[in-house]
């Protein structure tokens, strides 16, 4: 599914610190609230998306209807803790960063390792990295995936919007080919509108040319609202 209408910035509201037992590992760990402090500024330009008929709710409906269980309570944070740890281990040294924002995870894939300049076809040397992401997403199948394409500000706006669309679609298409269901993903191209660095320098432009995956837990919000 592709989203075109409304954009909202995902904000992590984090406060306090607590420990909980992770049911996936049995370990006592800091809760997700204790982990989020201070990271909002680093990823403040990460974009989520909503449409009038609510893409998250449509995906939740499809997954729950297919028998994928929804998460609730403390299981949500523990599930995302375990997924975060697995992703960090898989992606270490690849150039892809993993950032926690509340119960969401943001994977930042810079364009210099994902695409050649002004191209939307994935670089061959990056495919094993996406394979690693896919392995984790298959294991953690209660996760929704937003794929967002970004560009720098050079060139015509129409061209950049189209390029960001195609880049997001390339990543989503590859993930689908590895077995990640279409009903878990949406794609969105936002062009140059959400920079994370200064577009006046080449170093900044490299950071702005990127694709981001926002991974969100499948929670019981949809199912509970209709009981």
C-alpha positions in Angstrom: 0.0 0.0 0.0 1.2 3.6 -0.7 0.4 6.6 1.4 0.1 10.0 -0.2 -2.0 12.3 1.9 -1.0 13.4 5.4 2.4 13.3 7.2 3.0 13.3 10.9 6.2 13.4 12.8 6.7 10.5 15.2 7.6 11.8 18.6 8.9 9.7 21.5 7.4 10.6 24.8 9.7 9.1 27.3 9.9 9.6 31.0 10.9 7.7 34.1 12.8 4.4 34.4 11.6 1.0 35.3 12.7 -2.6 35.1 10.6 -5.5 33.7 11.1 -9.1 32.9 11.5 -9.7 29.2 9.3 -12.8 28.4 11.4 -13.5 25.3 14.7 -13.7 27.2 13.7 -14.1 30.9 16.0 -11.2 31.8 15.4 -8.2 33.9 15.9 -5.2 31.6 15.2 -1.5 31.6 11.8 -0.8 30.1 11.4 1.0 26.8 10.5 4.2 28.7 14.0 4.2 30.2 15.7 3.8 26.9 14.1 6.6 24.9 15.5 9.7 26.7 17.5 12.0 24.5 17.1 10.3 21.2 14.2 12.5 19.9 16.5 15.2 18.6 18.6 12.7 16.7 15.6 11.4 14.7 13.1 14.3 15.0 12.6 14.3 11.2 11.5 10.7 10.9 8.1 10.7 9.3 5.1 8.4 9.8 2.0 8.6 7.7 -1.7 8.5 8.0 -4.5 8.5 5.5 -8.1 9.4 5.9 -9.0 5.7 6.3 -6.1 5.0 8.6 -3.4 2.8 7.1 -2.4 1.4 10.4 -5.9 0.2 11.2 -6.2 -1.4 7.8 -3.0 -3.3 8.2 -4.0 -4.4 11.7 -7.3 -5.6 10.5 -5.7 -7.6 7.7 -3.1 -9.2 10.0 -5.5 -10.0 12.8 -7.9 -11.4 10.3 -5.1 -13.6 9.0 -4.6 -15.0 12.6 -1.5 -12.9 13.6 -1.9 -12.2 17.3 -1.8 -8.6 18.6 0.4 -7.5 21.5 -0.8 -5.9 24.7 0.5 -4.5 28.0 4.1 -5.0 29.0 4.5 -7.6 26.1 4.7 -4.7 23.6 7.9 -3.2 25.1 9.5 -6.6 25.7 8.7 -7.7 22.1 10.3 -4.5 20.7 13.2 -4.8 23.1 14.0 -8.3 21.7 13.5 -7.2 18.1 15.8 -4.2 18.7 18.5 -6.3 20.1 18.3 -8.7 17.2 18.4 -5.9 14.6 21.4 -4.3 16.3 23.3 -7.5 16.2 22.4 -8.2 12.5 23.1 -4.7 11.3 26.3 -3.9 13.2 28.9 -2.5 10.8 26.5 -2.2 7.8 26.0 1.6 8.0 22.3 1.2 8.9 21.4 2.8 12.2 18.8 1.5 14.6 17.0 4.1 16.8 14.4 3.5 19.4 11.5 6.0 19.6 9.0 4.9 22.3 7.8 1.5 21.1 8.9 2.2 17.5 12.2 1.3 15.8 13.7 3.4 13.1 16.2 1.9 10.6 18.0 4.7 8.7 19.5 3.5 5.4 21.7 6.2 3.9 21.5 6.6 0.2 25.3 6.3 -0.3 25.1 2.6 0.8 21.7 1.8 -0.6 21.5 3.5 -4.1 23.9 5.2 -6.5 23.4 8.9 -7.0 20.0 9.7 -8.7 19.1 6.1 -9.0 16.3 4.0 -7.4 17.6 0.5 -8.1 19.2 -1.1 -5.0 23.0 -1.6 -5.0 23.9 -5.2 -5.2 26.3 -5.0 -2.2 23.4 -3.7 -0.1 21.0 -6.7 -0.7 22.6 -8.9 2.0 21.8 -6.1 4.5 18.1 -6.1 3.5 18.2 -9.9 3.8 19.3 -9.5 7.4 16.5 -7.1 8.0 14.1 -9.6 6.4 15.2 -12.4 8.7 14.4 -10.4 11.7 11.0 -9.2 10.3 10.1 -12.8 9.6 10.9 -13.8 13.2 9.0 -10.8 14.6 5.8 -11.0 12.5 3.7 -8.8 14.8 5.5 -5.7 13.3 4.1 -3.2 10.9 6.7 -1.6 8.5 6.5 2.0 7.1 9.0 2.5 4.2 9.8 6.2 3.6 12.0 7.6 0.9 13.9 10.9 1.2 16.1 13.0 -1.0 18.3 16.0 -0.7 17.2 19.4 -1.9 19.2 19.6 -5.2 17.3 19.3 -8.4 13.6 19.8 -9.3 11.0 19.1 -6.6 8.9 16.9 -8.9 12.0 14.8 -9.8 12.9 14.4 -6.1 9.4 13.4 -5.1 9.3 10.8 -7.8 12.8 9.6 -6.9 11.9 9.2 -3.2 8.7 7.3 -4.2 10.8 4.9 -6.4 13.4 4.4 -3.7 10.9 3.5 -1.1 9.2 1.2 -3.5 12.5 -0.5 -4.4 13.1 -1.4 -0.7 9.6 -2.6 -0.2 9.6 -4.7 -3.4 12.8 -6.4 -2.3 11.5 -7.1 1.2 8.3 -8.6 -0.4 10.5 -10.8 -2.5 12.1 -12.2 0.6 8.7 -13.1 2.0 7.6 -10.1 4.0 3.9 -9.7 3.4 2.5 -6.7 1.6 -0.2 -6.4 4.2 2.5 -5.4 6.7 4.0 -2.6 4.7 3.2 0.9 3.3 5.5 3.1 1.2 5.8 6.8 1.1 8.1 9.3 -0.8 8.5 12.7 0.8 11.3 14.1 -1.4 13.4 16.8 0.4 10.8 17.9 2.9 12.2 16.2 6.0 16.0 16.7 6.1 18.1 15.4 9.0 21.2 17.5 8.0 22.2 20.7 6.2 21.7 20.5 2.5 24.4 23.2 1.8 27.2 20.6 2.3 27.8 17.4 0.5 28.1 15.5 3.8 24.7 16.8 4.8 23.2 15.9 1.4 24.5 12.4 1.8 22.7 12.0 5.1 19.4 13.4 3.6 19.4 10.9 0.7 18.0 8.0 2.6 15.3 5.4 3.1 13.9 4.8 6.6 12.0 1.8 7.9 9.7 2.6 10.9 8.9 -0.6 12.6 5.7 -0.5 14.8 4.3 -3.2 17.0 0.9 -4.8 16.1 -1.1 -3.9 19.2 -4.6 -4.7 20.4 -5.9 -1.2 19.8 -7.8 -2.2 16.7 -9.2 -5.4 18.0 -10.2 -3.9 21.4 -12.0 -1.0 19.7 -14.3 -3.4 17.9 -15.2 -5.7 20.8 
